[in-house]
């Protein structure tokens, strides 16, 4: 069976999703939505950097794209700094009876105990009204801290703690909104950015620790946050801007799921803009990695190393996020309607992607 798919946005993740849709023999690119007037009318293949046409022109008329009744929308529009608009988009699509796989808002990957009902309930109602499904995922939050640790837990005798870490150098991550506005890099250390405002880490990654706990049948007593920041040792020139000496250039944070006074499920990020920052912080395998550590019997450490064919680990992370969504389209379309979590889906694989010639 072939599933007709609309790609919603062509930014850092969306351009890779277009390439992924084209790569799967069971998916047909039925449309592309863009917000930038300069992209309207351009071929999807060119927007995806494929150097060839796919025969689908980008459009800004959302109603026309949805009226074509695609089976699924791959929604990768930025949600972090436009939460209300993103939720409205998802509700609008779901009410039309169209399934959605989305990279955000990230708390929807497992919202129970994380997000207030006024944010989640309208999405659930829209899914019921339309008889459609929504699955929010990616690589982090997503595959690196749901499928990967839960799979590894299946070879444990005893589990004391599950720790999922992203250990990456973001200096080649060309997204100034995320780096400077959301994460606060390049700002004074006493300037608290959006990401580190009280409760934001728990809203963004509390879904990770609560989903892990649910998958391990653990009832958490609560979630705690902790972070450290380090300055740039010198002026750093990045692809998306300059970070001054002494301003924020290293961030390490944890979101801890607590049970009986112990952190049993931990989400950790170690983010640097230069490899010399935080030498005593965890170091990556290769250029960058996602790491799962299970303490118990036995103890496990599993490193998922990232590297794109262009030699950049951040490209690999963006592509992993896109493909986690694209490869799940057939499964989500066939799933019961509602707001789905990783615990609701069977194993999602890269069926049809092996190239023998």
MISETI-613472 format. One record per residue (C-alpha): residue number from 1; z, y, x. Coordinates in nm, 4 decimals, always signed. Last residue first. Layout:
% MISETI-613472
> NUM Z Y X
...
This chain:
% MISETI-613472
> 357 -0.6521 -0.1799 +2.2234
> 356 -0.3460 -0.3681 +2.0988
> 355 -0.1629 -0.0662 +1.9535
> 354 +0.1711 -0.1451 +1.7908
> 353 +0.2526 +0.1152 +1.5253
> 352 +0.2029 -0.0938 +1.2115
> 351 +0.5711 -0.1450 +1.1460
> 350 +0.7879 +0.0910 +1.3526
> 349 +1.1130 -0.0345 +1.2011
> 348 +1.3659 +0.0751 +0.9398
> 347 +1.6432 -0.1812 +0.8919
> 346 +1.7594 -0.1823 +0.5307
> 345 +1.8744 +0.1391 +0.3655
> 344 +2.1937 +0.2213 +0.1775
> 343 +2.4245 +0.2587 +0.4798
> 342 +2.1848 +0.5134 +0.6293
> 341 +2.2585 +0.7307 +0.3265
> 340 +2.0667 +0.7864 +0.0028
> 339 +2.0921 +1.0641 -0.2561
> 338 +1.9447 +0.9175 -0.5720
> 337 +1.6594 +0.6994 -0.6932
> 336 +1.6467 +0.3321 -0.6009
> 335 +1.4487 +0.2609 -0.2825
> 334 +1.0695 +0.2028 -0.2746
> 333 +0.9870 +0.5586 -0.1692
> 332 +1.2732 +0.5534 +0.0822
> 331 +1.1486 +0.2332 +0.2480
> 330 +0.7865 +0.3513 +0.2657
> 329 +0.8910 +0.6908 +0.4128
> 328 +1.1349 +0.5551 +0.6728
> 327 +0.8866 +0.5637 +0.9616
> 326 +0.8235 +0.9333 +0.8963
> 325 +1.1907 +1.0287 +0.9003
> 324 +1.3016 +0.8528 +1.2201
> 323 +0.9634 +0.9549 +1.3581
> 322 +1.0345 +1.3265 +1.3298
> 321 +1.3796 +1.3078 +1.4854
> 320 +1.2506 +1.0873 +1.7672
> 319 +0.9677 +1.3353 +1.8295
> 318 +1.2128 +1.6220 +1.8638
> 317 +1.4326 +1.4182 +2.0999
> 316 +1.1344 +1.3101 +2.3100
> 315 +1.0227 +1.6711 +2.3490
> 314 +1.3753 +1.7504 +2.4681
> 313 +1.3526 +1.4760 +2.7331
> 312 +1.0506 +1.6400 +2.8988
> 311 +0.7980 +1.4523 +3.1134
> 310 +0.5000 +1.5249 +2.8858
> 309 +0.5057 +1.1586 +2.7775
> 308 +0.8484 +1.2343 +2.6376
> 307 +1.1652 +1.1039 +2.7978
> 306 +1.4902 +1.0011 +2.6357
> 305 +1.7491 +0.7510 +2.7577
> 304 +1.9557 +0.5569 +2.5036
> 303 +2.2737 +0.4630 +2.6866
> 302 +2.5008 +0.1849 +2.5573
> 301 +2.8563 +0.1479 +2.6828
> 300 +3.0581 -0.1439 +2.5489
> 299 +3.4194 -0.2629 +2.5777
> 298 +3.4916 -0.6186 +2.4613
> 297 +3.7214 -0.6176 +2.2817
> 296 +3.8016 -0.2558 +2.2101
> 295 +3.6484 +0.0729 +2.3162
> 294 +3.2959 +0.1291 +2.1897
> 293 +3.0869 +0.3838 +2.3757
> 292 +2.7511 +0.4963 +2.2408
> 291 +2.5486 +0.7357 +2.4554
> 290 +2.2478 +0.9481 +2.3678
> 289 +2.0651 +1.0456 +2.6810
> 288 +1.9163 +1.3086 +2.9064
> 287 +1.7180 +1.3353 +3.2281
> 286 +1.8171 +0.9842 +3.3313
> 285 +2.1583 +0.8675 +3.2154
> 284 +2.3521 +1.1803 +3.1339
> 283 +2.6706 +1.3110 +3.2954
> 282 +3.0028 +1.3403 +3.1151
> 281 +3.1863 +1.6642 +3.2052
> 280 +3.3370 +1.6995 +3.5538
> 279 +3.0242 +1.8704 +3.6865
> 278 +3.0450 +2.1241 +3.4033
> 277 +2.7371 +2.3331 +3.4837
> 276 +2.5342 +2.2122 +3.7822
> 275 +2.2623 +2.0569 +3.5601
> 274 +2.1695 +2.3946 +3.4061
> 273 +2.1506 +2.4943 +3.0383
> 272 +2.4116 +2.2346 +2.9483
> 271 +2.5120 +2.0581 +2.6280
> 270 +2.7712 +1.7817 +2.6048
> 269 +2.8013 +1.6817 +2.2395
> 268 +3.0618 +1.4405 +2.1073
> 267 +3.1008 +1.2600 +1.7743
> 266 +3.4185 +1.0541 +1.7609
> 265 +3.5288 +0.7715 +1.5312
> 264 +3.8791 +0.6251 +1.5829
> 263 +4.0648 +0.9371 +1.6963
> 262 +4.4259 +0.8320 +1.6634
> 261 +4.7163 +0.9777 +1.4608
> 260 +4.7117 +0.7040 +1.1977
> 259 +4.3357 +0.7488 +1.1461
> 258 +4.1405 +1.0510 +1.2679
> 257 +3.7665 +1.1149 +1.2710
> 256 +3.7064 +1.3470 +1.5651
> 255 +3.4338 +1.6072 +1.5949
> 254 +3.3993 +1.6837 +1.9637
> 253 +3.2503 +1.9730 +2.1552
> 252 +3.1127 +2.0510 +2.4982
> 251 +2.9152 +2.3687 +2.5532
> 250 +2.7643 +2.5118 +2.8709
> 249 +2.5670 +2.8323 +2.9249
> 248 +2.7869 +3.1068 +2.7769
> 247 +2.7611 +3.4325 +2.9723
> 246 +2.8842 +3.4759 +3.3295
> 245 +2.5380 +3.5247 +3.4776
> 244 +2.2909 +3.6251 +3.2079
> 243 +2.0884 +3.3792 +3.0034
> 242 +1.7211 +3.4737 +2.9818
> 241 +1.4761 +3.3740 +2.7095
> 240 +1.2715 +3.1010 +2.5407
> 239 +1.1303 +2.9201 +2.8445
> 238 +1.4597 +2.9665 +3.0245
> 237 +1.5532 +3.2009 +3.3082
> 236 +1.9143 +3.1472 +3.4126
> 235 +2.1137 +3.4256 +3.5771
> 234 +2.3903 +3.2743 +3.7877
> 233 +2.6912 +3.0425 +3.7457
> 232 +2.6314 +3.0432 +3.3683
> 231 +2.9639 +3.0324 +3.1865
> 230 +3.1483 +2.7333 +3.0363
> 229 +3.2550 +2.6554 +2.6806
> 228 +3.5018 +2.3980 +2.5467
> 227 +3.5315 +2.2561 +2.1951
> 226 +3.7610 +2.0642 +1.9595
> 225 +3.7351 +1.9776 +1.5903
> 224 +3.9470 +1.7469 +1.3737
> 223 +3.8628 +1.5255 +1.0759
> 222 +4.1093 +1.3694 +0.8339
> 221 +4.3129 +1.0655 +0.7348
> 220 +4.0085 +0.8431 +0.7654
> 219 +3.9622 +0.5287 +0.5569
> 218 +3.8044 +0.2614 +0.7752
> 217 +3.5563 +0.0051 +0.6403
> 216 +3.3408 +0.0082 +0.9565
> 215 +3.0359 +0.1501 +0.7775
> 214 +3.2618 +0.3943 +0.5929
> 213 +3.4138 +0.5080 +0.9230
> 212 +3.0686 +0.5540 +1.0747
> 211 +2.9623 +0.7529 +0.7689
> 210 +3.2736 +0.9698 +0.7962
> 209 +3.2206 +1.0311 +1.1677
> 208 +2.8590 +1.1341 +1.1235
> 207 +2.9051 +1.3345 +0.8028
> 206 +3.1659 +1.5417 +0.9838
> 205 +2.8780 +1.6455 +1.2084
> 204 +2.7443 +1.9618 +1.0424
> 203 +3.0310 +2.0453 +0.8066
> 202 +3.2907 +1.9437 +1.0649
> 201 +3.1234 +2.1596 +1.3296
> 200 +3.1131 +2.4491 +1.0818
> 199 +3.4805 +2.4273 +0.9838
> 198 +3.6062 +2.7224 +1.1873
> 197 +3.3175 +2.9188 +1.3447
> 196 +3.1834 +2.7304 +1.6457
> 195 +2.8249 +2.6832 +1.5271
> 194 +2.7921 +3.0450 +1.4100
> 193 +2.8818 +3.1888 +1.7487
> 192 +3.2270 +3.2969 +1.8749
> 191 +3.1909 +3.5922 +2.1161
> 190 +3.4758 +3.5469 +2.3676
> 189 +3.2437 +3.3606 +2.6041
> 188 +2.9999 +3.6521 +2.6057
> 187 +2.6536 +3.5575 +2.4722
> 186 +2.3673 +3.3866 +2.6583
> 185 +2.4242 +3.0669 +2.4637
> 184 +2.5770 +3.1226 +2.1208
> 183 +2.4932 +2.7878 +1.9614
> 182 +2.3494 +2.9296 +1.6372
> 181 +2.1974 +3.2609 +1.7457
> 180 +2.1119 +3.1953 +2.1119
> 179 +2.0134 +2.8310 +2.1437
> 178 +1.9212 +2.7500 +1.7836
> 177 +1.7303 +3.0698 +1.7087
> 176 +1.5801 +3.0750 +2.0594
> 175 +1.4075 +2.7379 +2.0134
> 174 +1.2184 +2.6251 +2.3233
> 173 +1.4432 +2.3416 +2.4376
> 172 +1.3633 +2.3336 +2.8107
> 171 +1.7101 +2.4558 +2.9180
> 170 +1.8789 +2.2247 +2.6669
> 169 +2.0189 +1.9780 +2.9235
> 168 +2.1412 +1.6829 +2.7229
> 167 +2.4369 +1.4512 +2.6722
> 166 +2.4588 +1.3544 +2.3026
> 165 +2.7630 +1.1376 +2.2493
> 164 +2.8744 +0.8729 +2.0008
> 163 +3.2300 +0.7415 +2.0428
> 162 +3.3585 +0.4385 +1.8522
> 161 +3.7297 +0.3684 +1.9011
> 160 +3.9727 +0.0769 +1.8887
> 159 +3.7300 -0.1923 +1.7758
> 158 +3.8103 -0.5632 +1.8002
> 157 +3.5866 -0.8704 +1.8250
> 156 +3.2682 -0.6703 +1.8677
> 155 +2.9042 -0.7835 +1.8516
> 154 +2.8257 -0.6180 +1.5165
> 153 +2.9687 -0.2886 +1.6375
> 152 +2.6508 -0.2429 +1.8398
> 151 +2.4421 -0.2233 +1.5219
> 150 +2.6845 +0.0306 +1.3746
> 149 +2.6649 +0.2377 +1.6919
> 148 +2.2801 +0.2516 +1.6941
> 147 +2.2130 +0.2832 +1.3215
> 146 +2.4520 +0.5762 +1.2626
> 145 +2.5077 +0.7964 +1.5682
> 144 +2.1828 +0.7809 +1.7615
> 143 +1.9789 +0.7219 +1.4438
> 142 +2.0969 +1.0300 +1.2569
> 141 +2.2814 +1.3527 +1.3231
> 140 +2.1445 +1.3437 +1.5836
> 139 +1.8195 +1.1382 +1.5793
> 138 +1.6995 +1.2335 +1.2333
> 137 +1.8438 +1.1830 +0.8864
> 136 +1.8449 +1.3096 +0.5298
> 135 +1.7281 +1.0646 +0.2635
> 134 +1.6370 +1.1870 -0.0846
> 133 +1.5221 +0.9616 -0.3686
> 132 +1.3421 +1.0333 -0.6961
> 131 +1.4017 +0.9687 -1.0662
> 130 +1.3348 +1.3356 -1.1300
> 129 +1.6493 +1.4078 -1.3287
> 128 +1.8562 +1.1723 -1.1125
> 127 +1.7355 +1.3323 -0.7893
> 126 +1.7930 +1.6813 -0.9292
> 125 +2.1446 +1.5856 -1.0339
> 124 +2.2305 +1.4578 -0.6842
> 123 +2.0962 +1.7766 -0.5299
> 122 +2.2896 +1.9947 -0.7743
> 121 +2.6070 +1.7954 -0.6926
> 120 +2.5919 +1.8456 -0.3145
> 119 +2.6489 +2.2162 -0.2537
> 118 +2.8870 +2.2829 -0.5445
> 117 +3.0611 +1.9550 -0.4660
> 116 +3.1925 +2.0856 -0.1316
> 115 +3.0581 +1.9179 +0.1833
> 114 +3.2326 +1.6632 +0.4046
> 113 +3.4438 +1.4203 +0.2013
> 112 +3.1294 +1.2490 +0.0743
> 111 +2.8256 +1.4271 +0.2232
> 110 +2.6696 +1.1428 +0.4239
> 109 +2.3208 +1.2445 +0.5471
> 108 +2.3571 +1.5496 +0.3217
> 107 +2.5675 +1.7252 +0.5856
> 106 +2.2489 +1.7664 +0.7925
> 105 +2.0766 +2.0153 +0.5666
> 104 +1.8446 +1.8876 +0.6924
> 103 +1.5947 +1.6624 +0.8698
> 102 +1.4438 +1.5445 +0.5434
> 101 +1.2893 +1.2406 +0.3763
> 100 +1.1967 +1.3309 +0.0196
> 99 +1.0803 +1.1445 -0.2907
> 98 +0.8801 +1.3306 -0.5550
> 97 +0.9864 +1.3136 -0.9193
> 96 +0.9207 +1.6834 -0.9777
> 95 +1.2953 +1.7335 -0.9985
> 94 +1.3166 +1.6039 -0.6399
> 93 +1.0834 +1.8729 -0.5056
> 92 +1.2675 +2.1621 -0.6709
> 91 +1.6073 +2.0242 -0.5702
> 90 +1.4958 +1.9943 -0.2073
> 89 +1.3584 +2.3481 -0.1970
> 88 +1.6732 +2.4912 -0.3579
> 87 +1.8853 +2.3153 -0.0961
> 86 +1.6699 +2.4642 +0.1799
> 85 +1.6888 +2.8137 +0.0294
> 84 +2.0662 +2.8006 +0.0041
> 83 +2.1077 +2.6746 +0.3611
> 82 +1.8800 +2.9231 +0.5345
> 81 +2.0248 +2.9444 +0.8885
> 80 +2.0811 +2.5720 +0.9451
> 79 +1.7971 +2.4599 +0.7166
> 78 +1.4850 +2.4927 +0.9318
> 77 +1.1920 +2.3230 +0.7582
> 76 +1.1522 +1.9520 +0.8333
> 75 +1.0878 +1.8111 +0.4860
> 74 +0.8651 +1.5022 +0.4861
> 73 +0.7586 +1.4979 +0.1218
> 72 +0.6944 +1.1670 -0.0529
> 71 +0.4729 +0.9918 -0.3057
> 70 +0.2504 +1.2949 -0.3495
> 69 +0.2085 +1.4318 -0.7012
> 68 -0.0844 +1.6755 -0.6531
> 67 +0.1224 +1.9294 -0.8452
> 66 +0.3603 +1.9376 -0.5481
> 65 +0.0927 +2.0801 -0.3180
> 64 -0.0241 +2.3289 -0.5803
> 63 +0.3287 +2.4489 -0.6480
> 62 +0.3993 +2.4922 -0.2765
> 61 +0.1104 +2.7330 -0.2264
> 60 +0.1471 +2.8183 +0.1450
> 59 -0.1330 +2.5921 +0.2639
> 58 -0.2309 +2.4039 +0.5787
> 57 -0.5794 +2.2493 +0.5773
> 56 -0.6206 +1.8719 +0.5842
> 55 -0.9325 +1.7243 +0.7477
> 54 -0.7411 +1.5701 +1.0363
> 53 -0.9098 +1.7828 +1.3009
> 52 -0.8756 +1.7114 +1.6703
> 51 -0.6819 +1.8528 +1.9641
> 50 -0.3661 +1.6727 +1.8445
> 49 -0.1408 +1.9761 +1.8853
> 48 +0.0185 +1.9287 +1.5448
> 47 -0.1159 +2.2624 +1.4201
> 46 -0.4626 +2.1534 +1.5375
> 45 -0.4385 +1.8264 +1.3483
> 44 -0.3152 +2.0030 +1.0367
> 43 -0.6292 +2.2180 +1.0173
> 42 -0.5713 +2.5906 +0.9826
> 41 -0.6121 +2.7414 +0.6369
> 40 -0.2700 +2.9060 +0.6310
> 39 -0.1207 +2.9157 +0.9817
> 38 -0.1248 +3.2953 +1.0206
> 37 +0.0471 +3.3304 +0.6829
> 36 +0.3553 +3.1576 +0.8310
> 35 +0.5505 +2.9667 +0.5662
> 34 +0.3566 +2.6414 +0.5957
> 33 +0.3047 +2.3462 +0.3622
> 32 +0.0816 +2.0549 +0.4665
> 31 -0.1033 +1.8214 +0.2327
> 30 -0.1994 +1.4643 +0.1477
> 29 -0.1460 +1.3057 +0.4909
> 28 -0.1987 +0.9370 +0.4167
> 27 +0.0560 +0.6766 +0.5255
> 26 +0.0164 +0.2968 +0.5561
> 25 -0.1848 +0.3078 +0.8783
> 24 +0.0870 +0.5056 +1.0565
> 23 -0.0312 +0.7270 +1.3423
> 22 -0.1447 +1.0152 +1.1191
> 21 +0.2024 +1.0388 +0.9691
> 20 +0.3478 +1.0440 +1.3197
> 19 +0.1184 +1.3225 +1.4373
> 18 +0.2159 +1.5274 +1.1323
> 17 +0.5833 +1.4505 +1.1998
> 16 +0.5455 +1.5802 +1.5550
> 15 +0.4271 +1.9189 +1.4242
> 14 +0.7150 +1.9185 +1.1761
> 13 +0.9884 +1.8795 +1.4367
> 12 +0.9412 +2.2016 +1.6369
> 11 +0.7642 +2.3811 +1.3546
> 10 +0.4946 +2.2631 +1.1151
> 9 +0.6648 +2.2912 +0.7771
> 8 +0.6730 +2.0537 +0.4747
> 7 +0.4437 +1.7574 +0.5457
> 6 +0.3072 +1.6087 +0.2238
> 5 +0.2722 +1.2306 +0.2083
> 4 +0.0543 +0.9900 +0.0097
> 3 +0.1730 +0.6313 +0.0514
> 2 -0.0767 +0.3520 +0.1169
> 1 +0.0000 +0.0000 +0.0000
